[in-house]
Amino acid sequence: MFGSKLVRRSKMLLVVMAIALIVTSLAGCSGKKQPTDEAIKIGMIAPMTGPQQFEGQTEVNAVKMAVDEVNKAGGILGGRMITLISEDDMAKPADGVSAIEKLITKDKVVAIQGAQWSSVSKAIMPVLEKYGVPAVTAISTAPDITEGTLPGKDWIFRVIPHDGLVAGSFANFLKNTLKASKVDVLAVNDDWGRQSTAAIKTEFEKLGGTLPVIEYYTGGETNFLPQLTKIKNDKPDALFLVAQSQDGSMIVKQLKELGWKVPVAGLGAFASDTFISLAKDAAEGVYSLAQYADGVDTAGNKAFVDAWKARYPKSLLPDKYAWGPYTATKVIIKAIEKAGSTDPKKIQEALKTVTYDGITGQIAFDQKHQAHPDVYITQVKNGKAVVVNAVPTK
Amino acid sequence: MGQLAQQLLNGVVIGGIYALSALGLTMIYGMMNIVNVAHGELYMLGALFAYYLTSTLGLPYLPAVLVALILVGVIGGAIERSSLRRIRGQTMVVTTLVTLGWSLILQNVSLIITGGVPRYIASPFSETPLAFAGMQIAQARLFAALAAGVVIIATHLFLQKTVLGNAMRASFQDKDAASLVGINVSLIYMLTFALGAALAALSGGLLGTISYVDPSMGAKGLMKSFVVVTIGGMGSFIGAIFGGLILGIVEVLAAAYISSAYKDVIGFVMVVVVLLFLPSGLFGKRERYA
C-alpha cells in the first residue's frame, strides 16, 4: 500500500521534474545573447479567427511565401535565415495591441508586417513607438495613418495607396466615364469605410456630383436588403460600394434579389478572384478601383501569379491581400539588408530611403512614409477582372 | 409607399428564417434546461455539410439539406451521449460551459478541415426574383421562409401529437414517473438534443444559398437566435415565431428609417426593453416563487 503510493509519488515527481527541465531549457533560449548567425525574426499580425479570417489566411500565406523565397535564395546579411512569427489580431484593435506587445517583448521581432485592418493599425502605432520597432502595413488604407498627426506615425510605413490618394481618380471615373451625377453609397461601418466614403464625397462634389443617400452596414452583416431597398427607391445613376470580398459578394447578390440593374462601382475587393468566384453572375459588370488585380500586365506580376499558383494550387488567384503583405514583407527584408543590421531603429531609418522593384512597379516611401504604386480601374467581364486603365497616385 | 411594403416583406421573410434558426435553441432549453451555446456551430455544420454534399458529391439541393440535417442530428446525439449526459442535473453554469467548449471545438475543427474559405451553396432556384404588386423577393429566400413556417408547425405537432413527442415531454416533466412507465429516459434526452441539432442544421442549409458559409458563421447566427428567444421567451415555440418576426421587422424598419449602421444594436435595445417589463419574455413561462 504505502510502497505503491511512494512509487506513484516518485513517478509523479519525475514527470514534474522532466517538465520543469524542458520549460527552463526552452526559457533559457531567449535569455541568451544572440549570436550573429541566428535567424532574424519578423513578426506579423492578421485576423486568423473571426469573420475576417479568410483574408487573414491569404495575408499569412503571402508573407510566408515572401519569407521562404528569401530563405531559399540563401537568406540575408551573410546567410542568416528569416523566421516569421504570426499572431492573431481578430481584426480587433485591442487584440492587435496585445499581439504586438507579445511579438516585441517576448519574441523580440525586429520589424512587423501589419496590421491589416486600419483600426488595428492605428491602435498599434503608439505601441510601435513605445518599443521603437517599425511596421510596414499593406492593407490599411485609412488616410490618417500616414496623413494625420496620430501618435507613433514615425514607426509605420504603408505600401498601398491610401483612400485619399485614390478618391480623386475614382470620383473622376464615376463622373466622366460612368456619366453618373447622382451616386448612392453603401459602405462598411468602420474607419476605412467611413474615411474612404468621406474622401470620395469631397472629390465627387468638387466635380458637381451628389451623394444623397449614404448607408453604413456592420462588417459581417448578412442582410443588406433594408439598405439596398432604400437606395433603390432613391433611383441613383450608380451605386458605390465600400466592402471586402465576402460582404461585397452578398451585396451584389442581394441587388439581384431586388431585380435592380444599376451600374456598380466598388472600393475594396471587387477585382479579386475571391469576390468573383463567390458572387458568380452577380459580379458581372462591376467596376472596381483596385490597388492590385491578378490581370495587371507586368512581368513582375506574371511571375508572382505563377509562383502563387505553384505554391497554393488549391487557393484562388492572388488578390490585394496577397499582393500587399507580400510586397510589405519584401520591403522589410530589403530594409534590413540596407541597414546591414537587425537593430529596429536602423531598420526604420533604412525604410525611409529603401526602394523595391515590386510586382506592379517600384515601391519607395515619401516623407509621410507613404508609397505610390499605380492603382487600377477594373471591370468584371466573363468572370475575370479586366484592367480598364492604370492610374498613377503620385 | 412602395418602399415600406418592400421593407415589410423583407422583414417578414428574414423574421421567419430567424424564427427557424432559434427553434432548436428554444426547444433544447425548454425541455432540457440547457443553454446550448454550440447551437450556432450546429447551424454552421448544417450549411457546411449541405455545401459539400452538393458540390463534391453532386447531390441535388434538397436531398443534400436532408442528409446534412441527419448528419448533424447524429453529431448532436453524440454530443449529448458523450458529455451532456454526464453532467445532467448540474447547474446551468456547468452545462453552458460544456456547450461553449463544444462550440469552440466544432468551429476550429471546421476551420482546420475546410480552411475557412467562404462559399455559397449552389441554389436550385432561379436568380430572377419573383415580382408582385411592385415588390421583389428572391425565390430562394421565399422558399427558406416558407420551409421555416412548415418546419415550425411540424415540430410543434410532432411534440404534441405523436407517441415519441409525448414521451419526450413526459421525460422532461417528470423523469422518474416516465421511467416507471417504461420510457427510456436517457434515449429520449439524446433524441431531443439530436432533434434540436437537426433543426439548427436545417436553417443553416436553407440560409447557405443566401448568405455565405464559413466556419465563423455560427457566432452571428447564435446572436440572432438569442435575441429571438429572449424576446419570445426561452422555451416557447410561439415565442420563437413572434420573436423572429418582431426582430426581422424591427431590424429592417430601423435600418430603413433610423440608422442602418446600428440595426443590430436596435435588436439588443429591444431585448432590454422586453426584459424590463417581461423578465421571461413575451411568451416565456413565468417563474413562480412558491
Interface residues (C-beta under 8 A of the other chain):
Chain A: T49 G50 P51 Q53 F54 Q57 N189 E215 Y216 Y217 T218 G220 T222 N223 L225 P226 Q227 T229 K230 N233 S245 Q246 S249 M250 K253 Q254 K256 E257 L258 G259 W260 T274 L278 D281 A282 K314
Chain B: G2 Q3 Q6 Q7 N10 I14 L111 G115 G116 V117 P118 R119 Y120 E127 T128 P129 A131 Q136 I137 A138 R141 L207 I210 S211 Y212 D214 P215 S216 K220 E251 V252 L253 A255 A256 S259 S260 A261 K263 D264
